[in-house]
């Protein structure tokens, strides 16, 4: 819905200490015509550190899957920030932190981003 300001979603703390080959993934969709000043940003936060943004989109998009490597940490949170100022809607379909095989995830999405650190 119309938030007219930045809205913030944060997952519960996830303990990934000692894990390897970790990735975050966000599946995001939208409905409407987003303006250039509307945005979506996704990333993660380690403990009380600042949020690390791994992908952002300003303006129009369709169906997006974002995948990015993440570090192992005992207090990791997934973060999504959005802003819209009209009747547009932005949907967080799924957010995950997991070990994944990302070789075939692009099927079925109009946009697919693999962010490399």
Secondary structure, DSSP 4 states (H G I P E B T S, - for coil): ---SS-EEEEPPPB--TT--SEEEEEEEEEES---TT-EEEEEEEETTSPPEEEEEEES---EEEEEEE----SSEEEEEEEE--SS-EEEEEEEEEEE--GGGTTTT-SEEEEE--
